[in-house]
Amino acid sequence: MRSRVATIIALCAGVLFGGCVRDQYRSDSQRAYITPWTHLSASDREQVLQAFSRASRQPIIGITTHESKGRFPQLTIISGFDEPSEVNPWREYLLEKWPDGWHILGSSPIGQFISGLILSKPPPSLRDQKKT
């Protein structure tokens, strides 16, 4: 009897969590700001949003190109709620595209001012390309 109750509770929790992930994904896909210099194909955008919605419940504020030091393309995602706090600060996520898809490499807290700078200017390598 106990295992049956535990199974039902686990099933309900899975359904509820799955619904939250889908709702977050839908919201992010409609409202996420993607910088003009970040060129994502529809399938890359889909993969990035799905990977992020599985990792965080915070809404996406913006997505931008990250200057990659390696051979794979990288993105930065800034996420957070309207009113950040010490308990729930805005976060910066670093993603990289490997042969099997997009992966989150890590995340860290980030301030609103720095977030604004990151989302308002292309990386130096892209700025240099425009000058030539």
SEPAVEX-772413 format. One line per field, with one value per atom (N, C-alpha, C, CB): x, y, z; residue in one letter; atom name; residue number from 1. Coordinates in Angstrom, 2 decimals. Each point is the difference from the previous one (the first is absolute). Glycine has a CB too. Example, Ala and Ser with C-alpha at 12.3 -4.5 7.8 and 13.67 -1.06 7.14 Angstrom:
BEGIN
px: c(13.19 | -0.89 | 0.90 | -1.89 | 1.54 | 0.82 | -0.77 | 1.18)
py: c(-5.69 | 1.19 | 1.20 | -1.17 | 2.22 | 1.19 | 1.09 | -0.63)
pz: c(7.80 | 0.00 | 0.00 | 1.25 | -1.97 | 0.06 | 0.73 | -2.15)
res: c(A | A | A | A | S | S | S | S)
atom: c(N | CA | C | CB | N | CA | C | CB)
n: c(1 | 1 | 1 | 1 | 2 | 2 | 2 | 2)
//
This chain:
BEGIN
px: c(0.82 | -0.82 | 0.87 | -1.81 | 2.88 | 0.88 | 0.67 | 0.38 | 0.06 | 0.69 | -0.98 | 1.60 | -2.84 | -1.01 | -0.22 | -1.11 | 1.03 | -0.16 | 1.22 | -1.46 | 2.65 | 1.23 | 0.07 | 1.16 | -1.60 | -0.02 | -0.95 | 0.56 | -1.73 | -0.99 | 0.53 | -1.86 | 2.49 | 0.57 | 1.11 | -0.56 | 1.43 | 1.08 | -0.55 | 1.49 | -2.51 | -0.62 | -0.62 | -0.46 | -0.26 | -0.60 | 1.06 | -1.94 | 3.02 | 1.09 | 0.63 | 0.44 | -0.25 | 0.56 | -0.88 | 1.10 | -2.40 | -0.94 | 0.01 | -1.44 | 1.42 | 0.03 | 1.30 | -1.49 | 2.62 | 1.28 | 0.10 | 1.05 | -1.48 | 0.01 | -0.83 | 0.31 | -1.45 | -0.84 | 0.69 | -2.01 | 2.73 | 0.73 | 1.10 | -0.50 | 1.21 | 1.07 | -0.59 | 1.36 | -2.48 | -0.63 | -0.47 | -0.71 | 0.11 | -0.46 | 1.16 | -1.93 | 3.04 | 1.18 | 0.58 | 0.49 | -0.42 | 0.51 | -0.87 | 0.90 | -2.20 | -0.92 | 0.18 | -1.65 | 1.76 | 0.18 | 1.34 | -1.40 | 2.46 | 1.31 | 0.02 | 1.06 | -1.71 | 0.01 | -0.74 | 0.13 | -1.08 | -0.75 | 0.65 | -2.06 | 2.77 | 0.45 | 1.50 | -2.02 | 2.82 | 1.46 | 0.55 | 0.13 | 0.68 | 0.65 | 1.27 | -0.95 | 1.09 | 1.22 | 0.67 | -0.98 | 2.23 | 0.69 | 0.09 | 1.31 | -1.30 | 0.00 | 1.23 | -1.29 | 2.41 | 1.21 | 0.08 | 1.15 | -2.14 | -0.05 | -0.90 | 0.36 | 0.24 | -0.74 | -0.18 | 0.92 | -2.14 | -0.33 | -0.99 | 0.40 | -0.12 | -0.98 | -1.19 | 1.80 | -2.91 | -1.20 | 0.28 | -1.45 | 2.20 | 0.28 | 0.96 | -0.36 | 1.35 | 0.90 | -0.78 | 1.93 | -2.80 | -0.82 | -0.83 | -0.09 | -0.51 | -0.82 | 0.85 | -1.47 | 2.65 | 0.87 | 0.45 | 0.77 | -0.41 | 0.47 | -1.12 | 1.61 | -2.80 | -1.12 | -0.36 | -0.85 | 0.89 | -0.32 | 1.06 | -1.18 | 2.45 | 1.07 | -0.12 | 1.51 | -1.78 | -0.11 | -1.23 | 1.18 | -2.31 | -1.23 | 0.10 | -1.32 | 2.16 | 0.23 | 0.92 | -0.32 | 1.16 | 1.00 | -0.46 | 1.71 | -2.64 | -0.37 | -1.49 | 2.32 | -2.87 | -1.39 | -0.08 | -0.66 | 1.80 | 0.01 | -0.32 | 1.68 | -2.39 | -0.26 | 1.27 | -2.40 | 2.51 | 1.14 | -0.20 | 0.38 | 0.64 | -0.01 | 0.58 | 0.20 | 0.91 | 0.61 | 1.00 | -0.31 | 0.54 | 0.96 | 0.93 | -1.65 | 2.95 | 0.97 | 1.18 | -0.68 | 1.39 | 1.19 | 1.09 | -0.59 | 1.30 | 1.13 | 1.26 | -1.39 | 2.40 | 1.24 | 0.67 | 0.29 | -0.26 | 0.50 | 1.52 | -2.17 | 2.81 | 1.45 | 0.33 | 0.29 | -1.31 | 0.18 | -0.50 | -0.21 | -0.01 | -0.43 | -1.52 | 2.15 | -2.88 | -1.45 | -0.67 | 0.17 | -1.30 | -0.73 | -0.54 | -0.63 | 0.59 | -0.49 | -1.03 | 2.18 | -3.08 | -1.02 | -0.01 | -1.39 | 0.94 | -0.27 | -1.50 | 2.31 | -2.90 | -1.40 | -0.02 | -0.82 | 0.10 | -0.23 | -1.43 | 1.65 | -1.81 | -1.34 | -0.24 | 0.06 | -1.32 | -0.34 | -1.41 | 2.38 | -2.82 | -1.31 | 0.12 | -0.74 | -0.40 | 0.01 | 0.72 | -2.13 | 1.95 | 0.63 | 0.97 | -2.05 | 3.34 | 0.97 | 0.24 | 1.08 | -0.65 | 0.30 | 1.24 | -2.45 | 2.93 | 1.15 | -0.34 | 0.81 | -2.05 | -0.44 | -0.18 | -1.13 | 0.68 | -0.30 | 0.56 | -2.10 | 3.45 | 0.59 | -0.15 | 1.63 | -1.39 | 0.10 | 1.20 | -1.07 | 1.01 | 1.09 | 0.44 | -0.87 | 2.12 | 0.59 | 0.35 | 0.92 | -1.40 | 0.28 | 0.87 | -2.20 | 3.20 | 0.85 | -0.36 | 1.88 | -2.24 | -0.36 | 0.99 | -2.44 | 2.65 | 0.90 | -0.65 | 2.06 | -1.88 | -0.58 | 1.04 | -1.53 | 1.24 | 0.85 | -0.65 | 0.83 | -0.15 | -0.59 | -1.37 | 2.30 | -2.58 | -1.30 | -1.02 | 1.20 | -0.90 | -0.96 | 0.57 | -1.80 | 0.93 | 0.39 | 0.07 | -1.05 | 2.10 | 0.20 | 0.30 | 0.85 | -1.37 | 0.30 | 1.31 | -2.47 | 3.45 | 1.31 | 0.06 | 1.02 | -1.81 | 0.02 | -0.86 | 2.27 | -2.42 | -0.76 | 0.56 | -2.07 | 1.78 | 0.43 | -0.94 | 2.41 | -2.48 | -0.82 | 0.57 | -0.65 | -0.21 | 0.44 | -0.87 | 0.81 | -0.22 | -0.74 | -0.78 | 1.72 | -2.72 | -0.83 | 0.80 | -1.99 | 2.89 | 0.79 | 0.87 | 0.00 | 0.72 | 0.86 | -0.86 | 1.70 | -2.86 | -0.91 | -0.37 | -0.90 | 0.59 | -0.34 | 1.13 | -1.51 | 2.74 | 1.17 | 0.18 | 1.09 | -1.23 | 0.19 | -1.03 | 0.92 | -2.16 | -1.06 | -0.06 | -1.27 | 2.06 | -0.08 | 1.17 | -1.26 | 2.32 | 1.16 | 0.45 | 0.71 | -0.37 | 0.52 | 1.38 | -1.33 | 1.77 | 1.34 | 1.04 | -0.78 | 1.97 | 1.03 | 0.32 | 0.93 | -0.90 | 0.33 | -1.04 | 1.15 | -2.42 | -1.05 | 0.05 | -1.43 | 1.79 | 0.13 | 1.15 | -0.91 | 2.02 | 1.15 | -0.34 | 1.51 | -2.34 | -0.40 | -0.78 | -0.05 | -0.77 | -0.81 | 0.86 | -1.89 | 3.05 | 0.87 | 0.75 | 0.24 | -0.02 | 0.76 | -0.86 | 1.59)
py: c(-1.20 | 1.20 | 1.26 | -1.26 | 1.24 | 1.17 | 0.27 | -0.46 | -0.60 | 0.19 | 0.54 | -1.87 | 1.50 | 0.50 | 1.50 | -2.27 | 2.71 | 1.42 | 0.78 | -0.57 | 0.03 | 0.66 | 0.12 | -0.88 | -0.14 | 0.03 | 1.06 | -2.43 | 2.53 | 1.01 | 1.40 | -1.61 | 1.82 | 1.32 | 0.34 | -0.31 | -0.62 | 0.24 | 0.32 | -1.53 | 0.82 | 0.24 | 1.40 | -2.46 | 2.84 | 1.34 | 1.10 | -0.95 | 0.74 | 0.99 | 0.12 | -0.51 | -0.60 | 0.02 | 0.75 | -2.16 | 1.94 | 0.68 | 1.50 | -2.06 | 2.45 | 1.42 | 0.65 | -0.47 | -0.17 | 0.55 | 0.10 | -0.95 | -0.06 | 0.03 | 1.14 | -2.45 | 2.72 | 1.12 | 1.33 | -1.36 | 1.49 | 1.25 | 0.23 | -0.27 | -0.78 | 0.12 | 0.43 | -1.77 | 1.17 | 0.38 | 1.45 | -2.38 | 2.80 | 1.39 | 0.97 | -0.77 | 0.45 | 0.86 | 0.05 | -0.56 | -0.57 | -0.05 | 0.87 | -2.33 | 2.20 | 0.77 | 1.50 | -1.91 | 2.29 | 1.41 | 0.53 | -0.34 | -0.43 | 0.42 | 0.09 | -1.05 | 0.12 | 0.02 | 1.21 | -2.49 | 3.02 | 1.16 | 1.32 | -1.37 | 1.41 | 1.29 | 0.20 | -0.03 | -0.99 | 0.14 | 0.95 | -2.33 | 3.29 | 0.93 | -0.66 | 2.02 | -2.07 | -0.52 | 1.17 | -2.35 | 2.62 | 1.17 | -0.11 | 0.24 | 0.90 | 0.00 | -0.69 | 2.11 | -2.14 | -0.63 | -1.48 | 2.19 | -2.71 | -1.44 | -0.68 | 0.44 | -1.23 | -0.65 | -1.48 | 1.64 | -1.97 | -1.38 | -0.56 | 0.48 | -1.68 | -0.67 | -0.37 | -0.91 | 0.58 | -0.39 | -1.22 | 0.93 | -1.90 | -1.21 | 0.31 | -1.42 | 2.30 | 0.38 | 0.75 | 0.13 | 0.76 | 0.76 | -0.96 | 1.98 | -2.95 | -1.01 | -0.77 | -0.20 | -0.26 | -0.76 | 0.83 | -1.35 | 2.60 | 0.89 | 0.22 | 1.13 | -0.82 | 0.25 | -1.25 | 1.73 | -2.89 | -1.24 | -0.31 | -0.86 | 1.01 | -0.27 | 0.94 | -0.79 | 2.06 | 0.96 | -0.26 | 1.68 | -1.97 | -0.20 | -1.23 | 1.10 | -2.06 | -1.16 | 0.37 | -1.54 | 2.58 | 0.35 | 1.07 | -0.62 | 1.47 | 1.13 | 0.32 | 0.92 | -0.38 | 0.45 | 1.51 | -1.91 | 2.58 | 1.44 | 0.29 | 0.32 | 0.77 | 0.37 | 0.54 | 0.53 | -0.75 | 0.52 | 1.49 | -2.26 | 3.03 | 1.42 | 0.24 | 0.56 | -1.22 | 0.18 | -1.09 | 2.42 | -2.57 | -0.97 | 0.75 | -1.95 | 1.73 | 0.66 | -0.92 | 2.22 | -1.88 | -0.74 | 0.23 | 0.19 | -1.24 | 0.10 | -0.26 | -0.75 | 1.56 | -0.18 | -1.30 | 2.51 | -3.46 | -1.33 | -0.05 | -0.97 | 0.38 | -0.20 | -1.37 | 1.52 | -2.36 | -1.34 | -0.09 | -0.94 | -0.26 | -0.19 | -0.09 | -1.16 | 1.13 | -0.11 | 1.35 | -2.41 | 2.70 | 1.25 | 0.02 | 0.14 | 1.07 | 0.16 | 1.12 | -0.83 | 0.69 | 1.01 | 0.33 | -0.83 | 2.02 | 0.40 | 0.23 | 1.06 | -1.63 | 0.26 | 0.74 | -2.08 | 3.19 | 0.74 | -0.32 | 1.88 | -2.29 | -0.35 | 0.63 | -2.17 | 2.33 | 0.51 | 0.54 | 0.52 | -0.31 | 0.58 | 1.52 | -2.03 | 2.73 | 1.46 | 0.66 | -0.15 | -0.40 | 0.58 | -1.00 | 1.42 | -1.35 | -0.96 | 0.24 | -0.13 | -0.91 | 0.09 | -0.82 | 0.34 | -0.27 | -0.83 | -1.47 | 1.82 | -2.14 | -1.40 | -0.47 | 0.30 | 0.59 | -0.37 | 1.04 | -1.19 | 1.25 | 1.03 | -0.35 | 0.53 | 0.48 | -0.29 | -0.91 | 2.23 | -3.05 | -0.94 | 0.09 | -1.53 | 1.24 | -0.08 | -1.47 | 2.40 | -2.94 | -1.39 | 0.00 | -0.81 | -0.04 | -0.17 | -1.32 | 1.37 | -1.31 | -1.20 | -0.17 | 0.26 | -1.50 | -0.30 | -1.06 | 0.59 | -0.41 | -0.97 | -1.06 | 1.77 | -2.98 | -1.15 | -0.75 | -0.18 | -0.81 | -0.75 | -0.59 | -0.51 | 0.19 | -0.59 | 1.03 | -2.09 | 3.39 | 1.02 | 0.99 | -1.64 | 2.49 | 1.06 | -0.54 | 1.71 | -1.28 | -0.43 | 1.21 | -2.24 | 2.24 | 1.06 | -0.36 | 0.54 | 0.36 | -0.24 | 0.47 | 0.23 | 0.79 | 0.51 | 1.24 | -0.94 | 1.40 | 1.21 | 0.71 | -1.02 | 2.31 | 0.78 | 1.20 | -0.73 | 1.30 | 1.20 | 1.16 | -0.78 | 1.67 | 1.16 | 1.20 | -1.49 | 2.66 | 1.22 | 0.52 | 0.54 | 0.28 | 0.55 | 0.93 | -0.17 | 0.97 | 0.92 | -0.75 | 1.64 | -2.65 | -0.80 | -0.74 | -0.27 | -0.21 | -0.67 | 0.94 | -1.44 | 2.69 | 0.99 | 0.22 | 1.09 | -1.04 | 0.17 | -1.19 | 1.39 | -2.58 | -1.22 | -0.07 | -1.19 | 1.58 | -0.09 | 1.20 | -1.36 | 2.39 | 1.19 | 0.16 | 1.05 | -1.85 | 0.13 | -1.38 | 2.09 | -2.19 | -1.29 | -0.26 | 0.23 | -1.49 | -0.31 | 0.75 | -2.27 | 2.53 | 0.76 | -0.55 | 0.57 | -1.87 | -0.57 | 0.39 | -1.92 | 2.01 | 0.40 | 1.50 | -1.89 | 2.69 | 1.44 | 0.30 | 0.42 | -1.17 | 0.19 | -0.35 | -0.50 | -0.52 | -0.39 | 1.09 | -2.36 | 3.11 | 1.06 | 1.17 | -0.69 | 0.92 | 1.13 | -0.23 | 0.48 | -1.74 | -0.28 | -0.03 | -1.27)
pz: c(0.00 | 0.00 | 0.00 | 1.21 | -0.39 | 0.06 | -1.34 | 2.41 | -3.06 | -1.29 | -1.06 | 0.57 | -0.47 | -0.92 | 0.19 | 0.00 | 1.26 | 0.31 | -0.46 | 1.98 | -1.72 | -0.42 | -1.52 | 2.04 | -2.73 | -1.46 | -0.51 | -0.05 | 0.64 | -0.41 | 0.26 | 0.49 | 0.68 | 0.31 | -0.99 | 2.44 | -2.74 | -0.96 | -1.38 | 1.31 | -1.72 | -1.30 | -0.06 | -0.22 | 1.27 | 0.04 | -0.02 | 1.28 | -0.52 | 0.03 | -1.39 | 2.44 | -3.12 | -1.34 | -0.98 | 0.48 | -0.40 | -0.89 | 0.28 | -0.10 | 1.38 | 0.35 | -0.43 | 1.93 | -1.68 | -0.39 | -1.51 | 2.07 | -2.77 | -1.46 | -0.55 | 0.00 | 0.62 | -0.41 | 0.24 | 0.51 | 0.61 | 0.29 | -1.03 | 2.45 | -2.81 | -1.00 | -1.34 | 1.19 | -1.58 | -1.28 | 0.03 | -0.34 | 1.47 | 0.11 | -0.07 | 1.37 | -0.68 | -0.02 | -1.42 | 2.42 | -3.08 | -1.37 | -0.92 | 0.40 | -0.28 | -0.84 | 0.25 | 0.02 | 1.23 | 0.35 | -0.55 | 2.06 | -1.87 | -0.50 | -1.52 | 1.99 | -2.67 | -1.46 | -0.55 | 0.00 | 0.75 | -0.46 | 0.40 | 0.15 | 1.00 | 0.52 | 0.04 | 1.31 | -1.53 | 0.13 | -1.06 | 0.95 | -0.52 | -0.90 | -0.53 | 1.23 | -2.54 | -0.63 | -0.70 | -0.31 | 0.68 | -0.56 | -1.52 | 2.13 | -2.83 | -1.46 | -0.61 | 0.11 | 0.58 | -0.53 | 0.34 | 0.21 | 0.47 | 0.33 | -1.03 | 2.49 | -3.33 | -1.08 | 0.35 | -1.72 | 2.13 | 0.36 | -1.02 | 2.45 | -2.90 | -0.86 | 0.88 | -1.59 | 0.97 | 0.76 | 0.87 | -1.83 | 1.30 | 0.80 | 1.15 | -2.06 | 1.84 | 1.09 | 1.09 | -1.62 | 1.21 | 0.96 | 0.85 | -1.58 | 0.93 | 0.68 | 1.02 | -2.04 | 1.62 | 0.90 | 1.20 | -1.96 | 1.70 | 1.06 | 1.02 | -1.60 | 1.12 | 0.90 | 0.81 | -1.59 | 0.96 | 0.71 | 1.06 | -2.04 | 1.69 | 0.97 | 1.19 | -1.85 | 1.57 | 1.09 | 0.87 | -1.43 | 0.81 | 0.80 | 0.89 | -1.82 | 1.46 | 0.88 | 1.16 | -1.96 | 1.79 | 1.01 | 0.98 | -1.66 | 1.26 | 0.85 | -0.14 | -0.22 | 1.30 | -0.04 | -0.19 | 1.46 | -1.47 | -0.23 | -1.47 | 1.86 | -2.11 | -1.40 | -0.66 | 0.59 | -1.89 | -0.75 | -0.26 | -1.07 | 1.36 | -0.29 | -1.39 | 2.46 | -2.76 | -1.31 | -0.34 | 0.28 | -1.58 | -0.52 | -0.94 | 0.19 | -0.03 | -0.87 | -0.30 | 0.96 | -2.01 | -0.38 | 1.03 | -2.44 | 2.79 | 0.92 | -0.82 | 2.02 | -1.79 | -0.75 | 0.43 | -0.21 | -0.70 | 0.29 | -0.13 | -0.79 | 1.79 | -0.06 | -0.58 | 1.98 | -2.10 | -0.54 | -1.42 | 2.29 | -2.73 | -1.40 | -0.16 | -0.41 | 1.53 | -0.08 | 0.29 | 0.71 | -1.38 | 0.27 | 1.43 | -2.43 | 3.00 | 1.36 | 0.08 | 0.89 | 0.08 | 0.27 | 1.48 | -1.94 | 2.24 | 1.38 | 0.13 | 0.27 | 0.77 | 0.32 | 1.33 | -1.25 | 1.28 | 1.24 | 0.43 | -0.62 | 1.87 | 0.49 | 1.36 | -1.28 | 1.60 | 1.32 | 0.06 | 0.34 | 0.87 | 0.22 | 0.01 | 1.31 | -1.45 | -0.08 | 1.17 | -1.24 | 2.41 | 1.19 | 0.61 | 0.44 | -0.86 | 0.53 | 1.50 | -2.27 | 2.94 | 1.43 | 0.28 | 0.58 | 0.64 | 0.38 | -0.09 | 1.50 | -1.21 | -0.04 | -1.44 | 2.23 | -3.10 | -1.38 | -0.97 | 0.77 | -0.91 | -0.86 | -1.48 | 1.81 | -2.65 | -1.43 | -0.20 | -0.66 | -0.41 | -0.26 | -1.45 | 1.78 | -1.98 | -1.34 | -0.24 | 0.10 | -1.21 | -0.37 | -1.24 | 1.00 | -1.03 | -1.17 | -0.65 | 1.03 | -2.31 | -0.76 | -1.15 | 0.63 | -1.00 | -1.12 | -0.88 | 1.38 | -2.69 | -0.94 | -0.35 | -0.94 | 1.37 | -0.31 | -1.16 | 2.41 | -2.96 | -1.12 | 0.29 | -0.71 | 1.99 | 0.34 | 0.49 | 0.57 | -0.63 | 0.39 | 1.00 | -0.42 | 0.95 | 0.93 | 1.42 | -1.49 | 2.22 | 1.38 | 0.87 | -0.77 | 1.99 | 0.96 | 0.68 | 0.36 | -0.47 | 0.60 | 1.45 | -2.26 | 2.58 | 1.37 | 0.12 | 0.32 | 0.92 | 0.24 | 1.22 | -1.03 | 1.12 | 1.15 | 0.16 | -0.31 | 1.52 | 0.19 | -0.82 | 2.32 | -2.73 | -0.78 | 0.36 | -1.90 | 1.92 | 0.31 | -1.19 | 1.70 | -1.41 | -1.07 | -0.91 | 1.50 | -0.95 | -0.81 | -1.01 | 1.90 | -1.43 | -0.88 | -1.03 | 1.85 | -1.44 | -0.94 | -1.14 | 1.86 | -1.51 | -1.02 | -0.97 | 1.62 | -1.12 | -0.88 | -0.93 | 1.75 | -1.19 | -0.80 | -1.13 | 2.02 | -1.73 | -1.00 | -0.94 | 1.63 | -1.37 | -0.85 | -0.96 | 1.82 | -1.65 | -0.88 | -0.48 | 1.20 | -2.49 | -0.47 | 0.58 | -2.13 | 2.15 | 0.47 | -0.85 | 0.80 | -0.25 | -0.73 | -1.39 | 2.20 | -2.35 | -1.32 | -1.05 | 1.14 | -0.75 | -0.95 | -0.27 | 0.80 | 0.21 | -0.20 | -0.96 | 2.31 | -2.18 | -0.88 | -1.45 | 1.94 | -2.14 | -1.37 | -0.68 | 0.70 | 0.04 | -0.59 | -0.46 | 1.45 | -0.78 | -0.34 | -1.30 | 2.42 | -2.78 | -1.23 | -1.22 | 1.33)
res: c(M | M | M | M | R | R | R | R | S | S | S | S | R | R | R | R | V | V | V | V | A | A | A | A | T | T | T | T | I | I | I | I | I | I | I | I | A | A | A | A | L | L | L | L | C | C | C | C | A | A | A | A | G | G | G | G | V | V | V | V | L | L | L | L | F | F | F | F | G | G | G | G | G | G | G | G | C | C | C | C | V | V | V | V | R | R | R | R | D | D | D | D | Q | Q | Q | Q | Y | Y | Y | Y | R | R | R | R | S | S | S | S | D | D | D | D | S | S | S | S | Q | Q | Q | Q | R | R | R | R | A | A | A | A | Y | Y | Y | Y | I | I | I | I | T | T | T | T | P | P | P | P | W | W | W | W | T | T | T | T | H | H | H | H | L | L | L | L | S | S | S | S | A | A | A | A | S | S | S | S | D | D | D | D | R | R | R | R | E | E | E | E | Q | Q | Q | Q | V | V | V | V | L | L | L | L | Q | Q | Q | Q | A | A | A | A | F | F | F | F | S | S | S | S | R | R | R | R | A | A | A | A | S | S | S | S | R | R | R | R | Q | Q | Q | Q | P | P | P | P | I | I | I | I | I | I | I | I | G | G | G | G | I | I | I | I | T | T | T | T | T | T | T | T | H | H | H | H | E | E | E | E | S | S | S | S | K | K | K | K | G | G | G | G | R | R | R | R | F | F | F | F | P | P | P | P | Q | Q | Q | Q | L | L | L | L | T | T | T | T | I | I | I | I | I | I | I | I | S | S | S | S | G | G | G | G | F | F | F | F | D | D | D | D | E | E | E | E | P | P | P | P | S | S | S | S | E | E | E | E | V | V | V | V | N | N | N | N | P | P | P | P | W | W | W | W | R | R | R | R | E | E | E | E | Y | Y | Y | Y | L | L | L | L | L | L | L | L | E | E | E | E | K | K | K | K | W | W | W | W | P | P | P | P | D | D | D | D | G | G | G | G | W | W | W | W | H | H | H | H | I | I | I | I | L | L | L | L | G | G | G | G | S | S | S | S | S | S | S | S | P | P | P | P | I | I | I | I | G | G | G | G | Q | Q | Q | Q | F | F | F | F | I | I | I | I | S | S | S | S | G | G | G | G | L | L | L | L | I | I | I | I | L | L | L | L | S | S | S | S | K | K | K | K | P | P | P | P | P | P | P | P | P | P | P | P | S | S | S | S | L | L | L | L | R | R | R | R | D | D | D | D | Q | Q | Q | Q | K | K | K | K | K | K | K | K | T | T | T | T)
atom: c(N | CA | C | CB | N | CA | C | CB | N | CA | C | CB | N | CA | C | CB | N | CA | C | CB | N | CA | C | CB | N | CA | C | CB | N | CA | C | CB | N | CA | C | CB | N | CA | C | CB | N | CA | C | CB | N | CA | C | CB | N | CA | C | CB | N | CA | C | CB | N | CA | C | CB | N | CA | C | CB | N | CA | C | CB | N | CA | C | CB | N | CA | C | CB | N | CA | C | CB | N | CA | C | CB | N | CA | C | CB | N | CA | C | CB | N | CA | C | CB | N | CA | C | CB | N | CA | C | CB | N | CA | C | CB | N | CA | C | CB | N | CA | C | CB | N | CA | C | CB | N | CA | C | CB | N | CA | C | CB | N | CA | C | CB | N | CA | C | CB | N | CA | C | CB | N | CA | C | CB | N | CA | C | CB | N | CA | C | CB | N | CA | C | CB | N | CA | C | CB | N | CA | C | CB | N | CA | C | CB | N | CA | C | CB | N | CA | C | CB | N | CA | C | CB | N | CA | C | CB | N | CA | C | CB | N | CA | C | CB | N | CA | C | CB | N | CA | C | CB | N | CA | C | CB | N | CA | C | CB | N | CA | C | CB | N | CA | C | CB | N | CA | C | CB | N | CA | C | CB | N | CA | C | CB | N | CA | C | CB | N | CA | C | CB | N | CA | C | CB | N | CA | C | CB | N | CA | C | CB | N | CA | C | CB | N | CA | C | CB | N | CA | C | CB | N | CA | C | CB | N | CA | C | CB | N | CA | C | CB | N | CA | C | CB | N | CA | C | CB | N | CA | C | CB | N | CA | C | CB | N | CA | C | CB | N | CA | C | CB | N | CA | C | CB | N | CA | C | CB | N | CA | C | CB | N | CA | C | CB | N | CA | C | CB | N | CA | C | CB | N | CA | C | CB | N | CA | C | CB | N | CA | C | CB | N | CA | C | CB | N | CA | C | CB | N | CA | C | CB | N | CA | C | CB | N | CA | C | CB | N | CA | C | CB | N | CA | C | CB | N | CA | C | CB | N | CA | C | CB | N | CA | C | CB | N | CA | C | CB | N | CA | C | CB | N | CA | C | CB | N | CA | C | CB | N | CA | C | CB | N | CA | C | CB | N | CA | C | CB | N | CA | C | CB | N | CA | C | CB | N | CA | C | CB | N | CA | C | CB | N | CA | C | CB | N | CA | C | CB | N | CA | C | CB | N | CA | C | CB | N | CA | C | CB | N | CA | C | CB | N | CA | C | CB | N | CA | C | CB | N | CA | C | CB | N | CA | C | CB | N | CA | C | CB | N | CA | C | CB | N | CA | C | CB | N | CA | C | CB | N | CA | C | CB | N | CA | C | CB | N | CA | C | CB | N | CA | C | CB | N | CA | C | CB | N | CA | C | CB | N | CA | C | CB | N | CA | C | CB | N | CA | C | CB | N | CA | C | CB | N | CA | C | CB | N | CA | C | CB | N | CA | C | CB | N | CA | C | CB)
n: c(1 | 1 | 1 | 1 | 2 | 2 | 2 | 2 | 3 | 3 | 3 | 3 | 4 | 4 | 4 | 4 | 5 | 5 | 5 | 5 | 6 | 6 | 6 | 6 | 7 | 7 | 7 | 7 | 8 | 8 | 8 | 8 | 9 | 9 | 9 | 9 | 10 | 10 | 10 | 10 | 11 | 11 | 11 | 11 | 12 | 12 | 12 | 12 | 13 | 13 | 13 | 13 | 14 | 14 | 14 | 14 | 15 | 15 | 15 | 15 | 16 | 16 | 16 | 16 | 17 | 17 | 17 | 17 | 18 | 18 | 18 | 18 | 19 | 19 | 19 | 19 | 20 | 20 | 20 | 20 | 21 | 21 | 21 | 21 | 22 | 22 | 22 | 22 | 23 | 23 | 23 | 23 | 24 | 24 | 24 | 24 | 25 | 25 | 25 | 25 | 26 | 26 | 26 | 26 | 27 | 27 | 27 | 27 | 28 | 28 | 28 | 28 | 29 | 29 | 29 | 29 | 30 | 30 | 30 | 30 | 31 | 31 | 31 | 31 | 32 | 32 | 32 | 32 | 33 | 33 | 33 | 33 | 34 | 34 | 34 | 34 | 35 | 35 | 35 | 35 | 36 | 36 | 36 | 36 | 37 | 37 | 37 | 37 | 38 | 38 | 38 | 38 | 39 | 39 | 39 | 39 | 40 | 40 | 40 | 40 | 41 | 41 | 41 | 41 | 42 | 42 | 42 | 42 | 43 | 43 | 43 | 43 | 44 | 44 | 44 | 44 | 45 | 45 | 45 | 45 | 46 | 46 | 46 | 46 | 47 | 47 | 47 | 47 | 48 | 48 | 48 | 48 | 49 | 49 | 49 | 49 | 50 | 50 | 50 | 50 | 51 | 51 | 51 | 51 | 52 | 52 | 52 | 52 | 53 | 53 | 53 | 53 | 54 | 54 | 54 | 54 | 55 | 55 | 55 | 55 | 56 | 56 | 56 | 56 | 57 | 57 | 57 | 57 | 58 | 58 | 58 | 58 | 59 | 59 | 59 | 59 | 60 | 60 | 60 | 60 | 61 | 61 | 61 | 61 | 62 | 62 | 62 | 62 | 63 | 63 | 63 | 63 | 64 | 64 | 64 | 64 | 65 | 65 | 65 | 65 | 66 | 66 | 66 | 66 | 67 | 67 | 67 | 67 | 68 | 68 | 68 | 68 | 69 | 69 | 69 | 69 | 70 | 70 | 70 | 70 | 71 | 71 | 71 | 71 | 72 | 72 | 72 | 72 | 73 | 73 | 73 | 73 | 74 | 74 | 74 | 74 | 75 | 75 | 75 | 75 | 76 | 76 | 76 | 76 | 77 | 77 | 77 | 77 | 78 | 78 | 78 | 78 | 79 | 79 | 79 | 79 | 80 | 80 | 80 | 80 | 81 | 81 | 81 | 81 | 82 | 82 | 82 | 82 | 83 | 83 | 83 | 83 | 84 | 84 | 84 | 84 | 85 | 85 | 85 | 85 | 86 | 86 | 86 | 86 | 87 | 87 | 87 | 87 | 88 | 88 | 88 | 88 | 89 | 89 | 89 | 89 | 90 | 90 | 90 | 90 | 91 | 91 | 91 | 91 | 92 | 92 | 92 | 92 | 93 | 93 | 93 | 93 | 94 | 94 | 94 | 94 | 95 | 95 | 95 | 95 | 96 | 96 | 96 | 96 | 97 | 97 | 97 | 97 | 98 | 98 | 98 | 98 | 99 | 99 | 99 | 99 | 100 | 100 | 100 | 100 | 101 | 101 | 101 | 101 | 102 | 102 | 102 | 102 | 103 | 103 | 103 | 103 | 104 | 104 | 104 | 104 | 105 | 105 | 105 | 105 | 106 | 106 | 106 | 106 | 107 | 107 | 107 | 107 | 108 | 108 | 108 | 108 | 109 | 109 | 109 | 109 | 110 | 110 | 110 | 110 | 111 | 111 | 111 | 111 | 112 | 112 | 112 | 112 | 113 | 113 | 113 | 113 | 114 | 114 | 114 | 114 | 115 | 115 | 115 | 115 | 116 | 116 | 116 | 116 | 117 | 117 | 117 | 117 | 118 | 118 | 118 | 118 | 119 | 119 | 119 | 119 | 120 | 120 | 120 | 120 | 121 | 121 | 121 | 121 | 122 | 122 | 122 | 122 | 123 | 123 | 123 | 123 | 124 | 124 | 124 | 124 | 125 | 125 | 125 | 125 | 126 | 126 | 126 | 126 | 127 | 127 | 127 | 127 | 128 | 128 | 128 | 128 | 129 | 129 | 129 | 129 | 130 | 130 | 130 | 130 | 131 | 131 | 131 | 131 | 132 | 132 | 132 | 132)
//
